[in-house]
């Protein structure tokens, strides 16, 4: 894992307004705001008091266990500021762990954070190893067949390229023939595959999609010119742009296109009986103001939602 030498990282994250489809112009990026992020192990997280009404929605097996096992797919370098390891190279920090820990507090449960890979996160949810997945997980119609979701943040994506690359991404035509890295099994991979198919329909070259095991490997490839751009979560891209100073964001989009705002959600195995308790806890965090404090801490206020939703419309299944 990467060693971080500074306790405070000055980060500039761009807020996003609406969303756009592959063939439309990108959304307007708001003025960026500089903040200092504590990436040390002493996080002093917000842990609210138990709210009986929310806790009463928990299944008896969870109440009697007294703990909430939280899976976060941030192995390797993670994806700051959402989920990554602190300067001690072991403490899991970021907005995703913070939200999950606060939810556990409202439900009167002791949080147990476990760092894993993206693939093993879902395996753990399937097996019941994890009660909760908190890892920038987008609601999709395909995932809704296996999982229940309680939403807590907008899903915004960004294309990141080397500084001075001299090109912008406004739709499929702009990535045609380009070497673009994306995370395997992610919402952004699905979008990039669809864009590649659309480019071919327009008589343009397909996108040369590249996959790397970690963000470190992706950024090494980007810096050395092995790839032209990387498509990932906007908060992660903005954090890297601000801290590394060698790249820039060349296009921003909603994770679900122009007709549907993509949503990030706490995730649990379908039928586990936990999702209503998670929604109630999130709504309590929103009501109390703790939710906004957590997002402000990581400069993610522009991605806030007014209320939690259970299993809202997600990114459509391909072909539907």
Secondary structure as a PSIPRED ss2 file (coil, helix, strand):
# PSIPRED VFORMAT (PSIPRED V4.0)

   1 X C   1.000  0.000  0.000
   2 X C   1.000  0.000  0.000
   3 X C   1.000  0.000  0.000
   4 X C   1.000  0.000  0.000
   5 X C   1.000  0.000  0.000
   6 X C   1.000  0.000  0.000
   7 X C   1.000  0.000  0.000
   8 X E   0.000  0.000  1.000
   9 X E   0.000  0.000  1.000
  10 X E   0.000  0.000  1.000
  11 X E   0.000  0.000  1.000
  12 X E   0.000  0.000  1.000
  13 X E   0.000  0.000  1.000
  14 X C   1.000  0.000  0.000
  15 X C   1.000  0.000  0.000
  16 X E   0.000  0.000  1.000
  17 X C   1.000  0.000  0.000
  18 X C   1.000  0.000  0.000
  19 X C   1.000  0.000  0.000
  20 X C   1.000  0.000  0.000
  21 X C   1.000  0.000  0.000
  22 X C   1.000  0.000  0.000
  23 X C   1.000  0.000  0.000
  24 X C   1.000  0.000  0.000
  25 X C   1.000  0.000  0.000
  26 X C   1.000  0.000  0.000
  27 X C   1.000  0.000  0.000
  28 X C   1.000  0.000  0.000
  29 X E   0.000  0.000  1.000
  30 X C   1.000  0.000  0.000
  31 X C   1.000  0.000  0.000
  32 X C   1.000  0.000  0.000
  33 X E   0.000  0.000  1.000
  34 X E   0.000  0.000  1.000
  35 X E   0.000  0.000  1.000
  36 X E   0.000  0.000  1.000
  37 X E   0.000  0.000  1.000
  38 X E   0.000  0.000  1.000
  39 X C   1.000  0.000  0.000
  40 X C   1.000  0.000  0.000
  41 X C   1.000  0.000  0.000
  42 X C   1.000  0.000  0.000
  43 X C   1.000  0.000  0.000
  44 X C   1.000  0.000  0.000
  45 X C   1.000  0.000  0.000
  46 X C   1.000  0.000  0.000
  47 X C   1.000  0.000  0.000
  48 X C   1.000  0.000  0.000
  49 X C   1.000  0.000  0.000
  50 X C   1.000  0.000  0.000
  51 X C   1.000  0.000  0.000
  52 X H   0.000  1.000  0.000
  53 X H   0.000  1.000  0.000
  54 X H   0.000  1.000  0.000
  55 X H   0.000  1.000  0.000
  56 X C   1.000  0.000  0.000
  57 X C   1.000  0.000  0.000
  58 X C   1.000  0.000  0.000
  59 X C   1.000  0.000  0.000
  60 X H   0.000  1.000  0.000
  61 X H   0.000  1.000  0.000
  62 X H   0.000  1.000  0.000
  63 X H   0.000  1.000  0.000
  64 X H   0.000  1.000  0.000
  65 X H   0.000  1.000  0.000
  66 X C   1.000  0.000  0.000
  67 X E   0.000  0.000  1.000
  68 X E   0.000  0.000  1.000
  69 X E   0.000  0.000  1.000
  70 X E   0.000  0.000  1.000
  71 X E   0.000  0.000  1.000
  72 X E   0.000  0.000  1.000
  73 X C   1.000  0.000  0.000
  74 X C   1.000  0.000  0.000
  75 X C   1.000  0.000  0.000
  76 X C   1.000  0.000  0.000
  77 X C   1.000  0.000  0.000
  78 X C   1.000  0.000  0.000
  79 X E   0.000  0.000  1.000
  80 X C   1.000  0.000  0.000
  81 X C   1.000  0.000  0.000
  82 X C   1.000  0.000  0.000
  83 X E   0.000  0.000  1.000
  84 X E   0.000  0.000  1.000
  85 X E   0.000  0.000  1.000
  86 X C   1.000  0.000  0.000
  87 X C   1.000  0.000  0.000
  88 X C   1.000  0.000  0.000
  89 X C   1.000  0.000  0.000
  90 X C   1.000  0.000  0.000
  91 X C   1.000  0.000  0.000
  92 X E   0.000  0.000  1.000
  93 X E   0.000  0.000  1.000
  94 X C   1.000  0.000  0.000
  95 X H   0.000  1.000  0.000
  96 X H   0.000  1.000  0.000
  97 X H   0.000  1.000  0.000
  98 X H   0.000  1.000  0.000
  99 X H   0.000  1.000  0.000
 100 X H   0.000  1.000  0.000
 101 X H   0.000  1.000  0.000
 102 X H   0.000  1.000  0.000
 103 X H   0.000  1.000  0.000
 104 X H   0.000  1.000  0.000
 105 X H   0.000  1.000  0.000
 106 X H   0.000  1.000  0.000
 107 X C   1.000  0.000  0.000
 108 X C   1.000  0.000  0.000
 109 X C   1.000  0.000  0.000
 110 X E   0.000  0.000  1.000
 111 X E   0.000  0.000  1.000
 112 X E   0.000  0.000  1.000
 113 X E   0.000  0.000  1.000
 114 X E   0.000  0.000  1.000
 115 X E   0.000  0.000  1.000
 116 X C   1.000  0.000  0.000
 117 X C   1.000  0.000  0.000
 118 X H   0.000  1.000  0.000
 119 X H   0.000  1.000  0.000
 120 X H   0.000  1.000  0.000
 121 X H   0.000  1.000  0.000
 122 X H   0.000  1.000  0.000
 123 X H   0.000  1.000  0.000
 124 X H   0.000  1.000  0.000
 125 X H   0.000  1.000  0.000
 126 X H   0.000  1.000  0.000
 127 X H   0.000  1.000  0.000
 128 X C   1.000  0.000  0.000
 129 X C   1.000  0.000  0.000
 130 X C   1.000  0.000  0.000
 131 X C   1.000  0.000  0.000
 132 X E   0.000  0.000  1.000
 133 X E   0.000  0.000  1.000
 134 X C   1.000  0.000  0.000
 135 X C   1.000  0.000  0.000
 136 X C   1.000  0.000  0.000
 137 X C   1.000  0.000  0.000
 138 X E   0.000  0.000  1.000
 139 X C   1.000  0.000  0.000
 140 X E   0.000  0.000  1.000
 141 X C   1.000  0.000  0.000
 142 X C   1.000  0.000  0.000
 143 X H   0.000  1.000  0.000
 144 X H   0.000  1.000  0.000
 145 X H   0.000  1.000  0.000
 146 X C   1.000  0.000  0.000
 147 X E   0.000  0.000  1.000
 148 X E   0.000  0.000  1.000
 149 X E   0.000  0.000  1.000
 150 X E   0.000  0.000  1.000
 151 X E   0.000  0.000  1.000
 152 X E   0.000  0.000  1.000
 153 X E   0.000  0.000  1.000
 154 X E   0.000  0.000  1.000
 155 X C   1.000  0.000  0.000
 156 X E   0.000  0.000  1.000
 157 X E   0.000  0.000  1.000
 158 X E   0.000  0.000  1.000
 159 X E   0.000  0.000  1.000
 160 X E   0.000  0.000  1.000
 161 X E   0.000  0.000  1.000
 162 X E   0.000  0.000  1.000
 163 X C   1.000  0.000  0.000
 164 X C   1.000  0.000  0.000
 165 X C   1.000  0.000  0.000
 166 X C   1.000  0.000  0.000
 167 X C   1.000  0.000  0.000
 168 X C   1.000  0.000  0.000
 169 X C   1.000  0.000  0.000
 170 X C   1.000  0.000  0.000
 171 X C   1.000  0.000  0.000
 172 X H   0.000  1.000  0.000
 173 X H   0.000  1.000  0.000
 174 X H   0.000  1.000  0.000
 175 X H   0.000  1.000  0.000
 176 X C   1.000  0.000  0.000
 177 X C   1.000  0.000  0.000
 178 X C   1.000  0.000  0.000
 179 X E   0.000  0.000  1.000
 180 X E   0.000  0.000  1.000
 181 X E   0.000  0.000  1.000
 182 X E   0.000  0.000  1.000
 183 X C   1.000  0.000  0.000
 184 X C   1.000  0.000  0.000
 185 X C   1.000  0.000  0.000
 186 X C   1.000  0.000  0.000
 187 X H   0.000  1.000  0.000
 188 X H   0.000  1.000  0.000
 189 X H   0.000  1.000  0.000
 190 X H   0.000  1.000  0.000
 191 X H   0.000  1.000  0.000
 192 X H   0.000  1.000  0.000
 193 X H   0.000  1.000  0.000
 194 X H   0.000  1.000  0.000
 195 X H   0.000  1.000  0.000
 196 X H   0.000  1.000  0.000
 197 X H   0.000  1.000  0.000
 198 X H   0.000  1.000  0.000
 199 X H   0.000  1.000  0.000
 200 X H   0.000  1.000  0.000
 201 X H   0.000  1.000  0.000
 202 X C   1.000  0.000  0.000
 203 X C   1.000  0.000  0.000
 204 X C   1.000  0.000  0.000
 205 X C   1.000  0.000  0.000
 206 X C   1.000  0.000  0.000
 207 X C   1.000  0.000  0.000
 208 X E   0.000  0.000  1.000
 209 X E   0.000  0.000  1.000
 210 X E   0.000  0.000  1.000
 211 X C   1.000  0.000  0.000
 212 X C   1.000  0.000  0.000
 213 X C   1.000  0.000  0.000
 214 X C   1.000  0.000  0.000
 215 X H   0.000  1.000  0.000
 216 X H   0.000  1.000  0.000
 217 X H   0.000  1.000  0.000
 218 X H   0.000  1.000  0.000
 219 X H   0.000  1.000  0.000
 220 X H   0.000  1.000  0.000
 221 X H   0.000  1.000  0.000
 222 X H   0.000  1.000  0.000
 223 X H   0.000  1.000  0.000
 224 X H   0.000  1.000  0.000
 225 X C   1.000  0.000  0.000
 226 X C   1.000  0.000  0.000
 227 X C   1.000  0.000  0.000
 228 X C   1.000  0.000  0.000
 229 X E   0.000  0.000  1.000
 230 X E   0.000  0.000  1.000
 231 X E   0.000  0.000  1.000
 232 X E   0.000  0.000  1.000
 233 X E   0.000  0.000  1.000
 234 X H   0.000  1.000  0.000
 235 X H   0.000  1.000  0.000
 236 X H   0.000  1.000  0.000
 237 X H   0.000  1.000  0.000
 238 X H   0.000  1.000  0.000
 239 X H   0.000  1.000  0.000
 240 X H   0.000  1.000  0.000
 241 X H   0.000  1.000  0.000
 242 X H   0.000  1.000  0.000
 243 X H   0.000  1.000  0.000
 244 X H   0.000  1.000  0.000
 245 X C   1.000  0.000  0.000
 246 X C   1.000  0.000  0.000
 247 X E   0.000  0.000  1.000
 248 X E   0.000  0.000  1.000
 249 X E   0.000  0.000  1.000
 250 X E   0.000  0.000  1.000
 251 X E   0.000  0.000  1.000
 252 X E   0.000  0.000  1.000
 253 X E   0.000  0.000  1.000
 254 X E   0.000  0.000  1.000
 255 X C   1.000  0.000  0.000
 256 X C   1.000  0.000  0.000
 257 X C   1.000  0.000  0.000
 258 X C   1.000  0.000  0.000
 259 X C   1.000  0.000  0.000
 260 X C   1.000  0.000  0.000
 261 X C   1.000  0.000  0.000
 262 X C   1.000  0.000  0.000
 263 X E   0.000  0.000  1.000
 264 X E   0.000  0.000  1.000
 265 X E   0.000  0.000  1.000
 266 X E   0.000  0.000  1.000
 267 X E   0.000  0.000  1.000
 268 X E   0.000  0.000  1.000
 269 X E   0.000  0.000  1.000
 270 X C   1.000  0.000  0.000
 271 X C   1.000  0.000  0.000
 272 X C   1.000  0.000  0.000
 273 X C   1.000  0.000  0.000
 274 X C   1.000  0.000  0.000
 275 X H   0.000  1.000  0.000
 276 X H   0.000  1.000  0.000
 277 X H   0.000  1.000  0.000
 278 X H   0.000  1.000  0.000
 279 X H   0.000  1.000  0.000
 280 X H   0.000  1.000  0.000
 281 X H   0.000  1.000  0.000
 282 X H   0.000  1.000  0.000
 283 X H   0.000  1.000  0.000
 284 X H   0.000  1.000  0.000
 285 X H   0.000  1.000  0.000
 286 X H   0.000  1.000  0.000
 287 X H   0.000  1.000  0.000
 288 X H   0.000  1.000  0.000
 289 X C   1.000  0.000  0.000
 290 X H   0.000  1.000  0.000
 291 X H   0.000  1.000  0.000
 292 X H   0.000  1.000  0.000
 293 X H   0.000  1.000  0.000
 294 X H   0.000  1.000  0.000
 295 X H   0.000  1.000  0.000
 296 X H   0.000  1.000  0.000
 297 X H   0.000  1.000  0.000
 298 X C   1.000  0.000  0.000
 299 X C   1.000  0.000  0.000
 300 X C   1.000  0.000  0.000
 301 X H   0.000  1.000  0.000
 302 X H   0.000  1.000  0.000
 303 X H   0.000  1.000  0.000
 304 X C   1.000  0.000  0.000
 305 X C   1.000  0.000  0.000
 306 X C   1.000  0.000  0.000
 307 X C   1.000  0.000  0.000
 308 X C   1.000  0.000  0.000
 309 X C   1.000  0.000  0.000
 310 X E   0.000  0.000  1.000
 311 X C   1.000  0.000  0.000
 312 X C   1.000  0.000  0.000
 313 X C   1.000  0.000  0.000
 314 X C   1.000  0.000  0.000
 315 X E   0.000  0.000  1.000
 316 X C   1.000  0.000  0.000
 317 X C   1.000  0.000  0.000
 318 X C   1.000  0.000  0.000
 319 X C   1.000  0.000  0.000
 320 X C   1.000  0.000  0.000
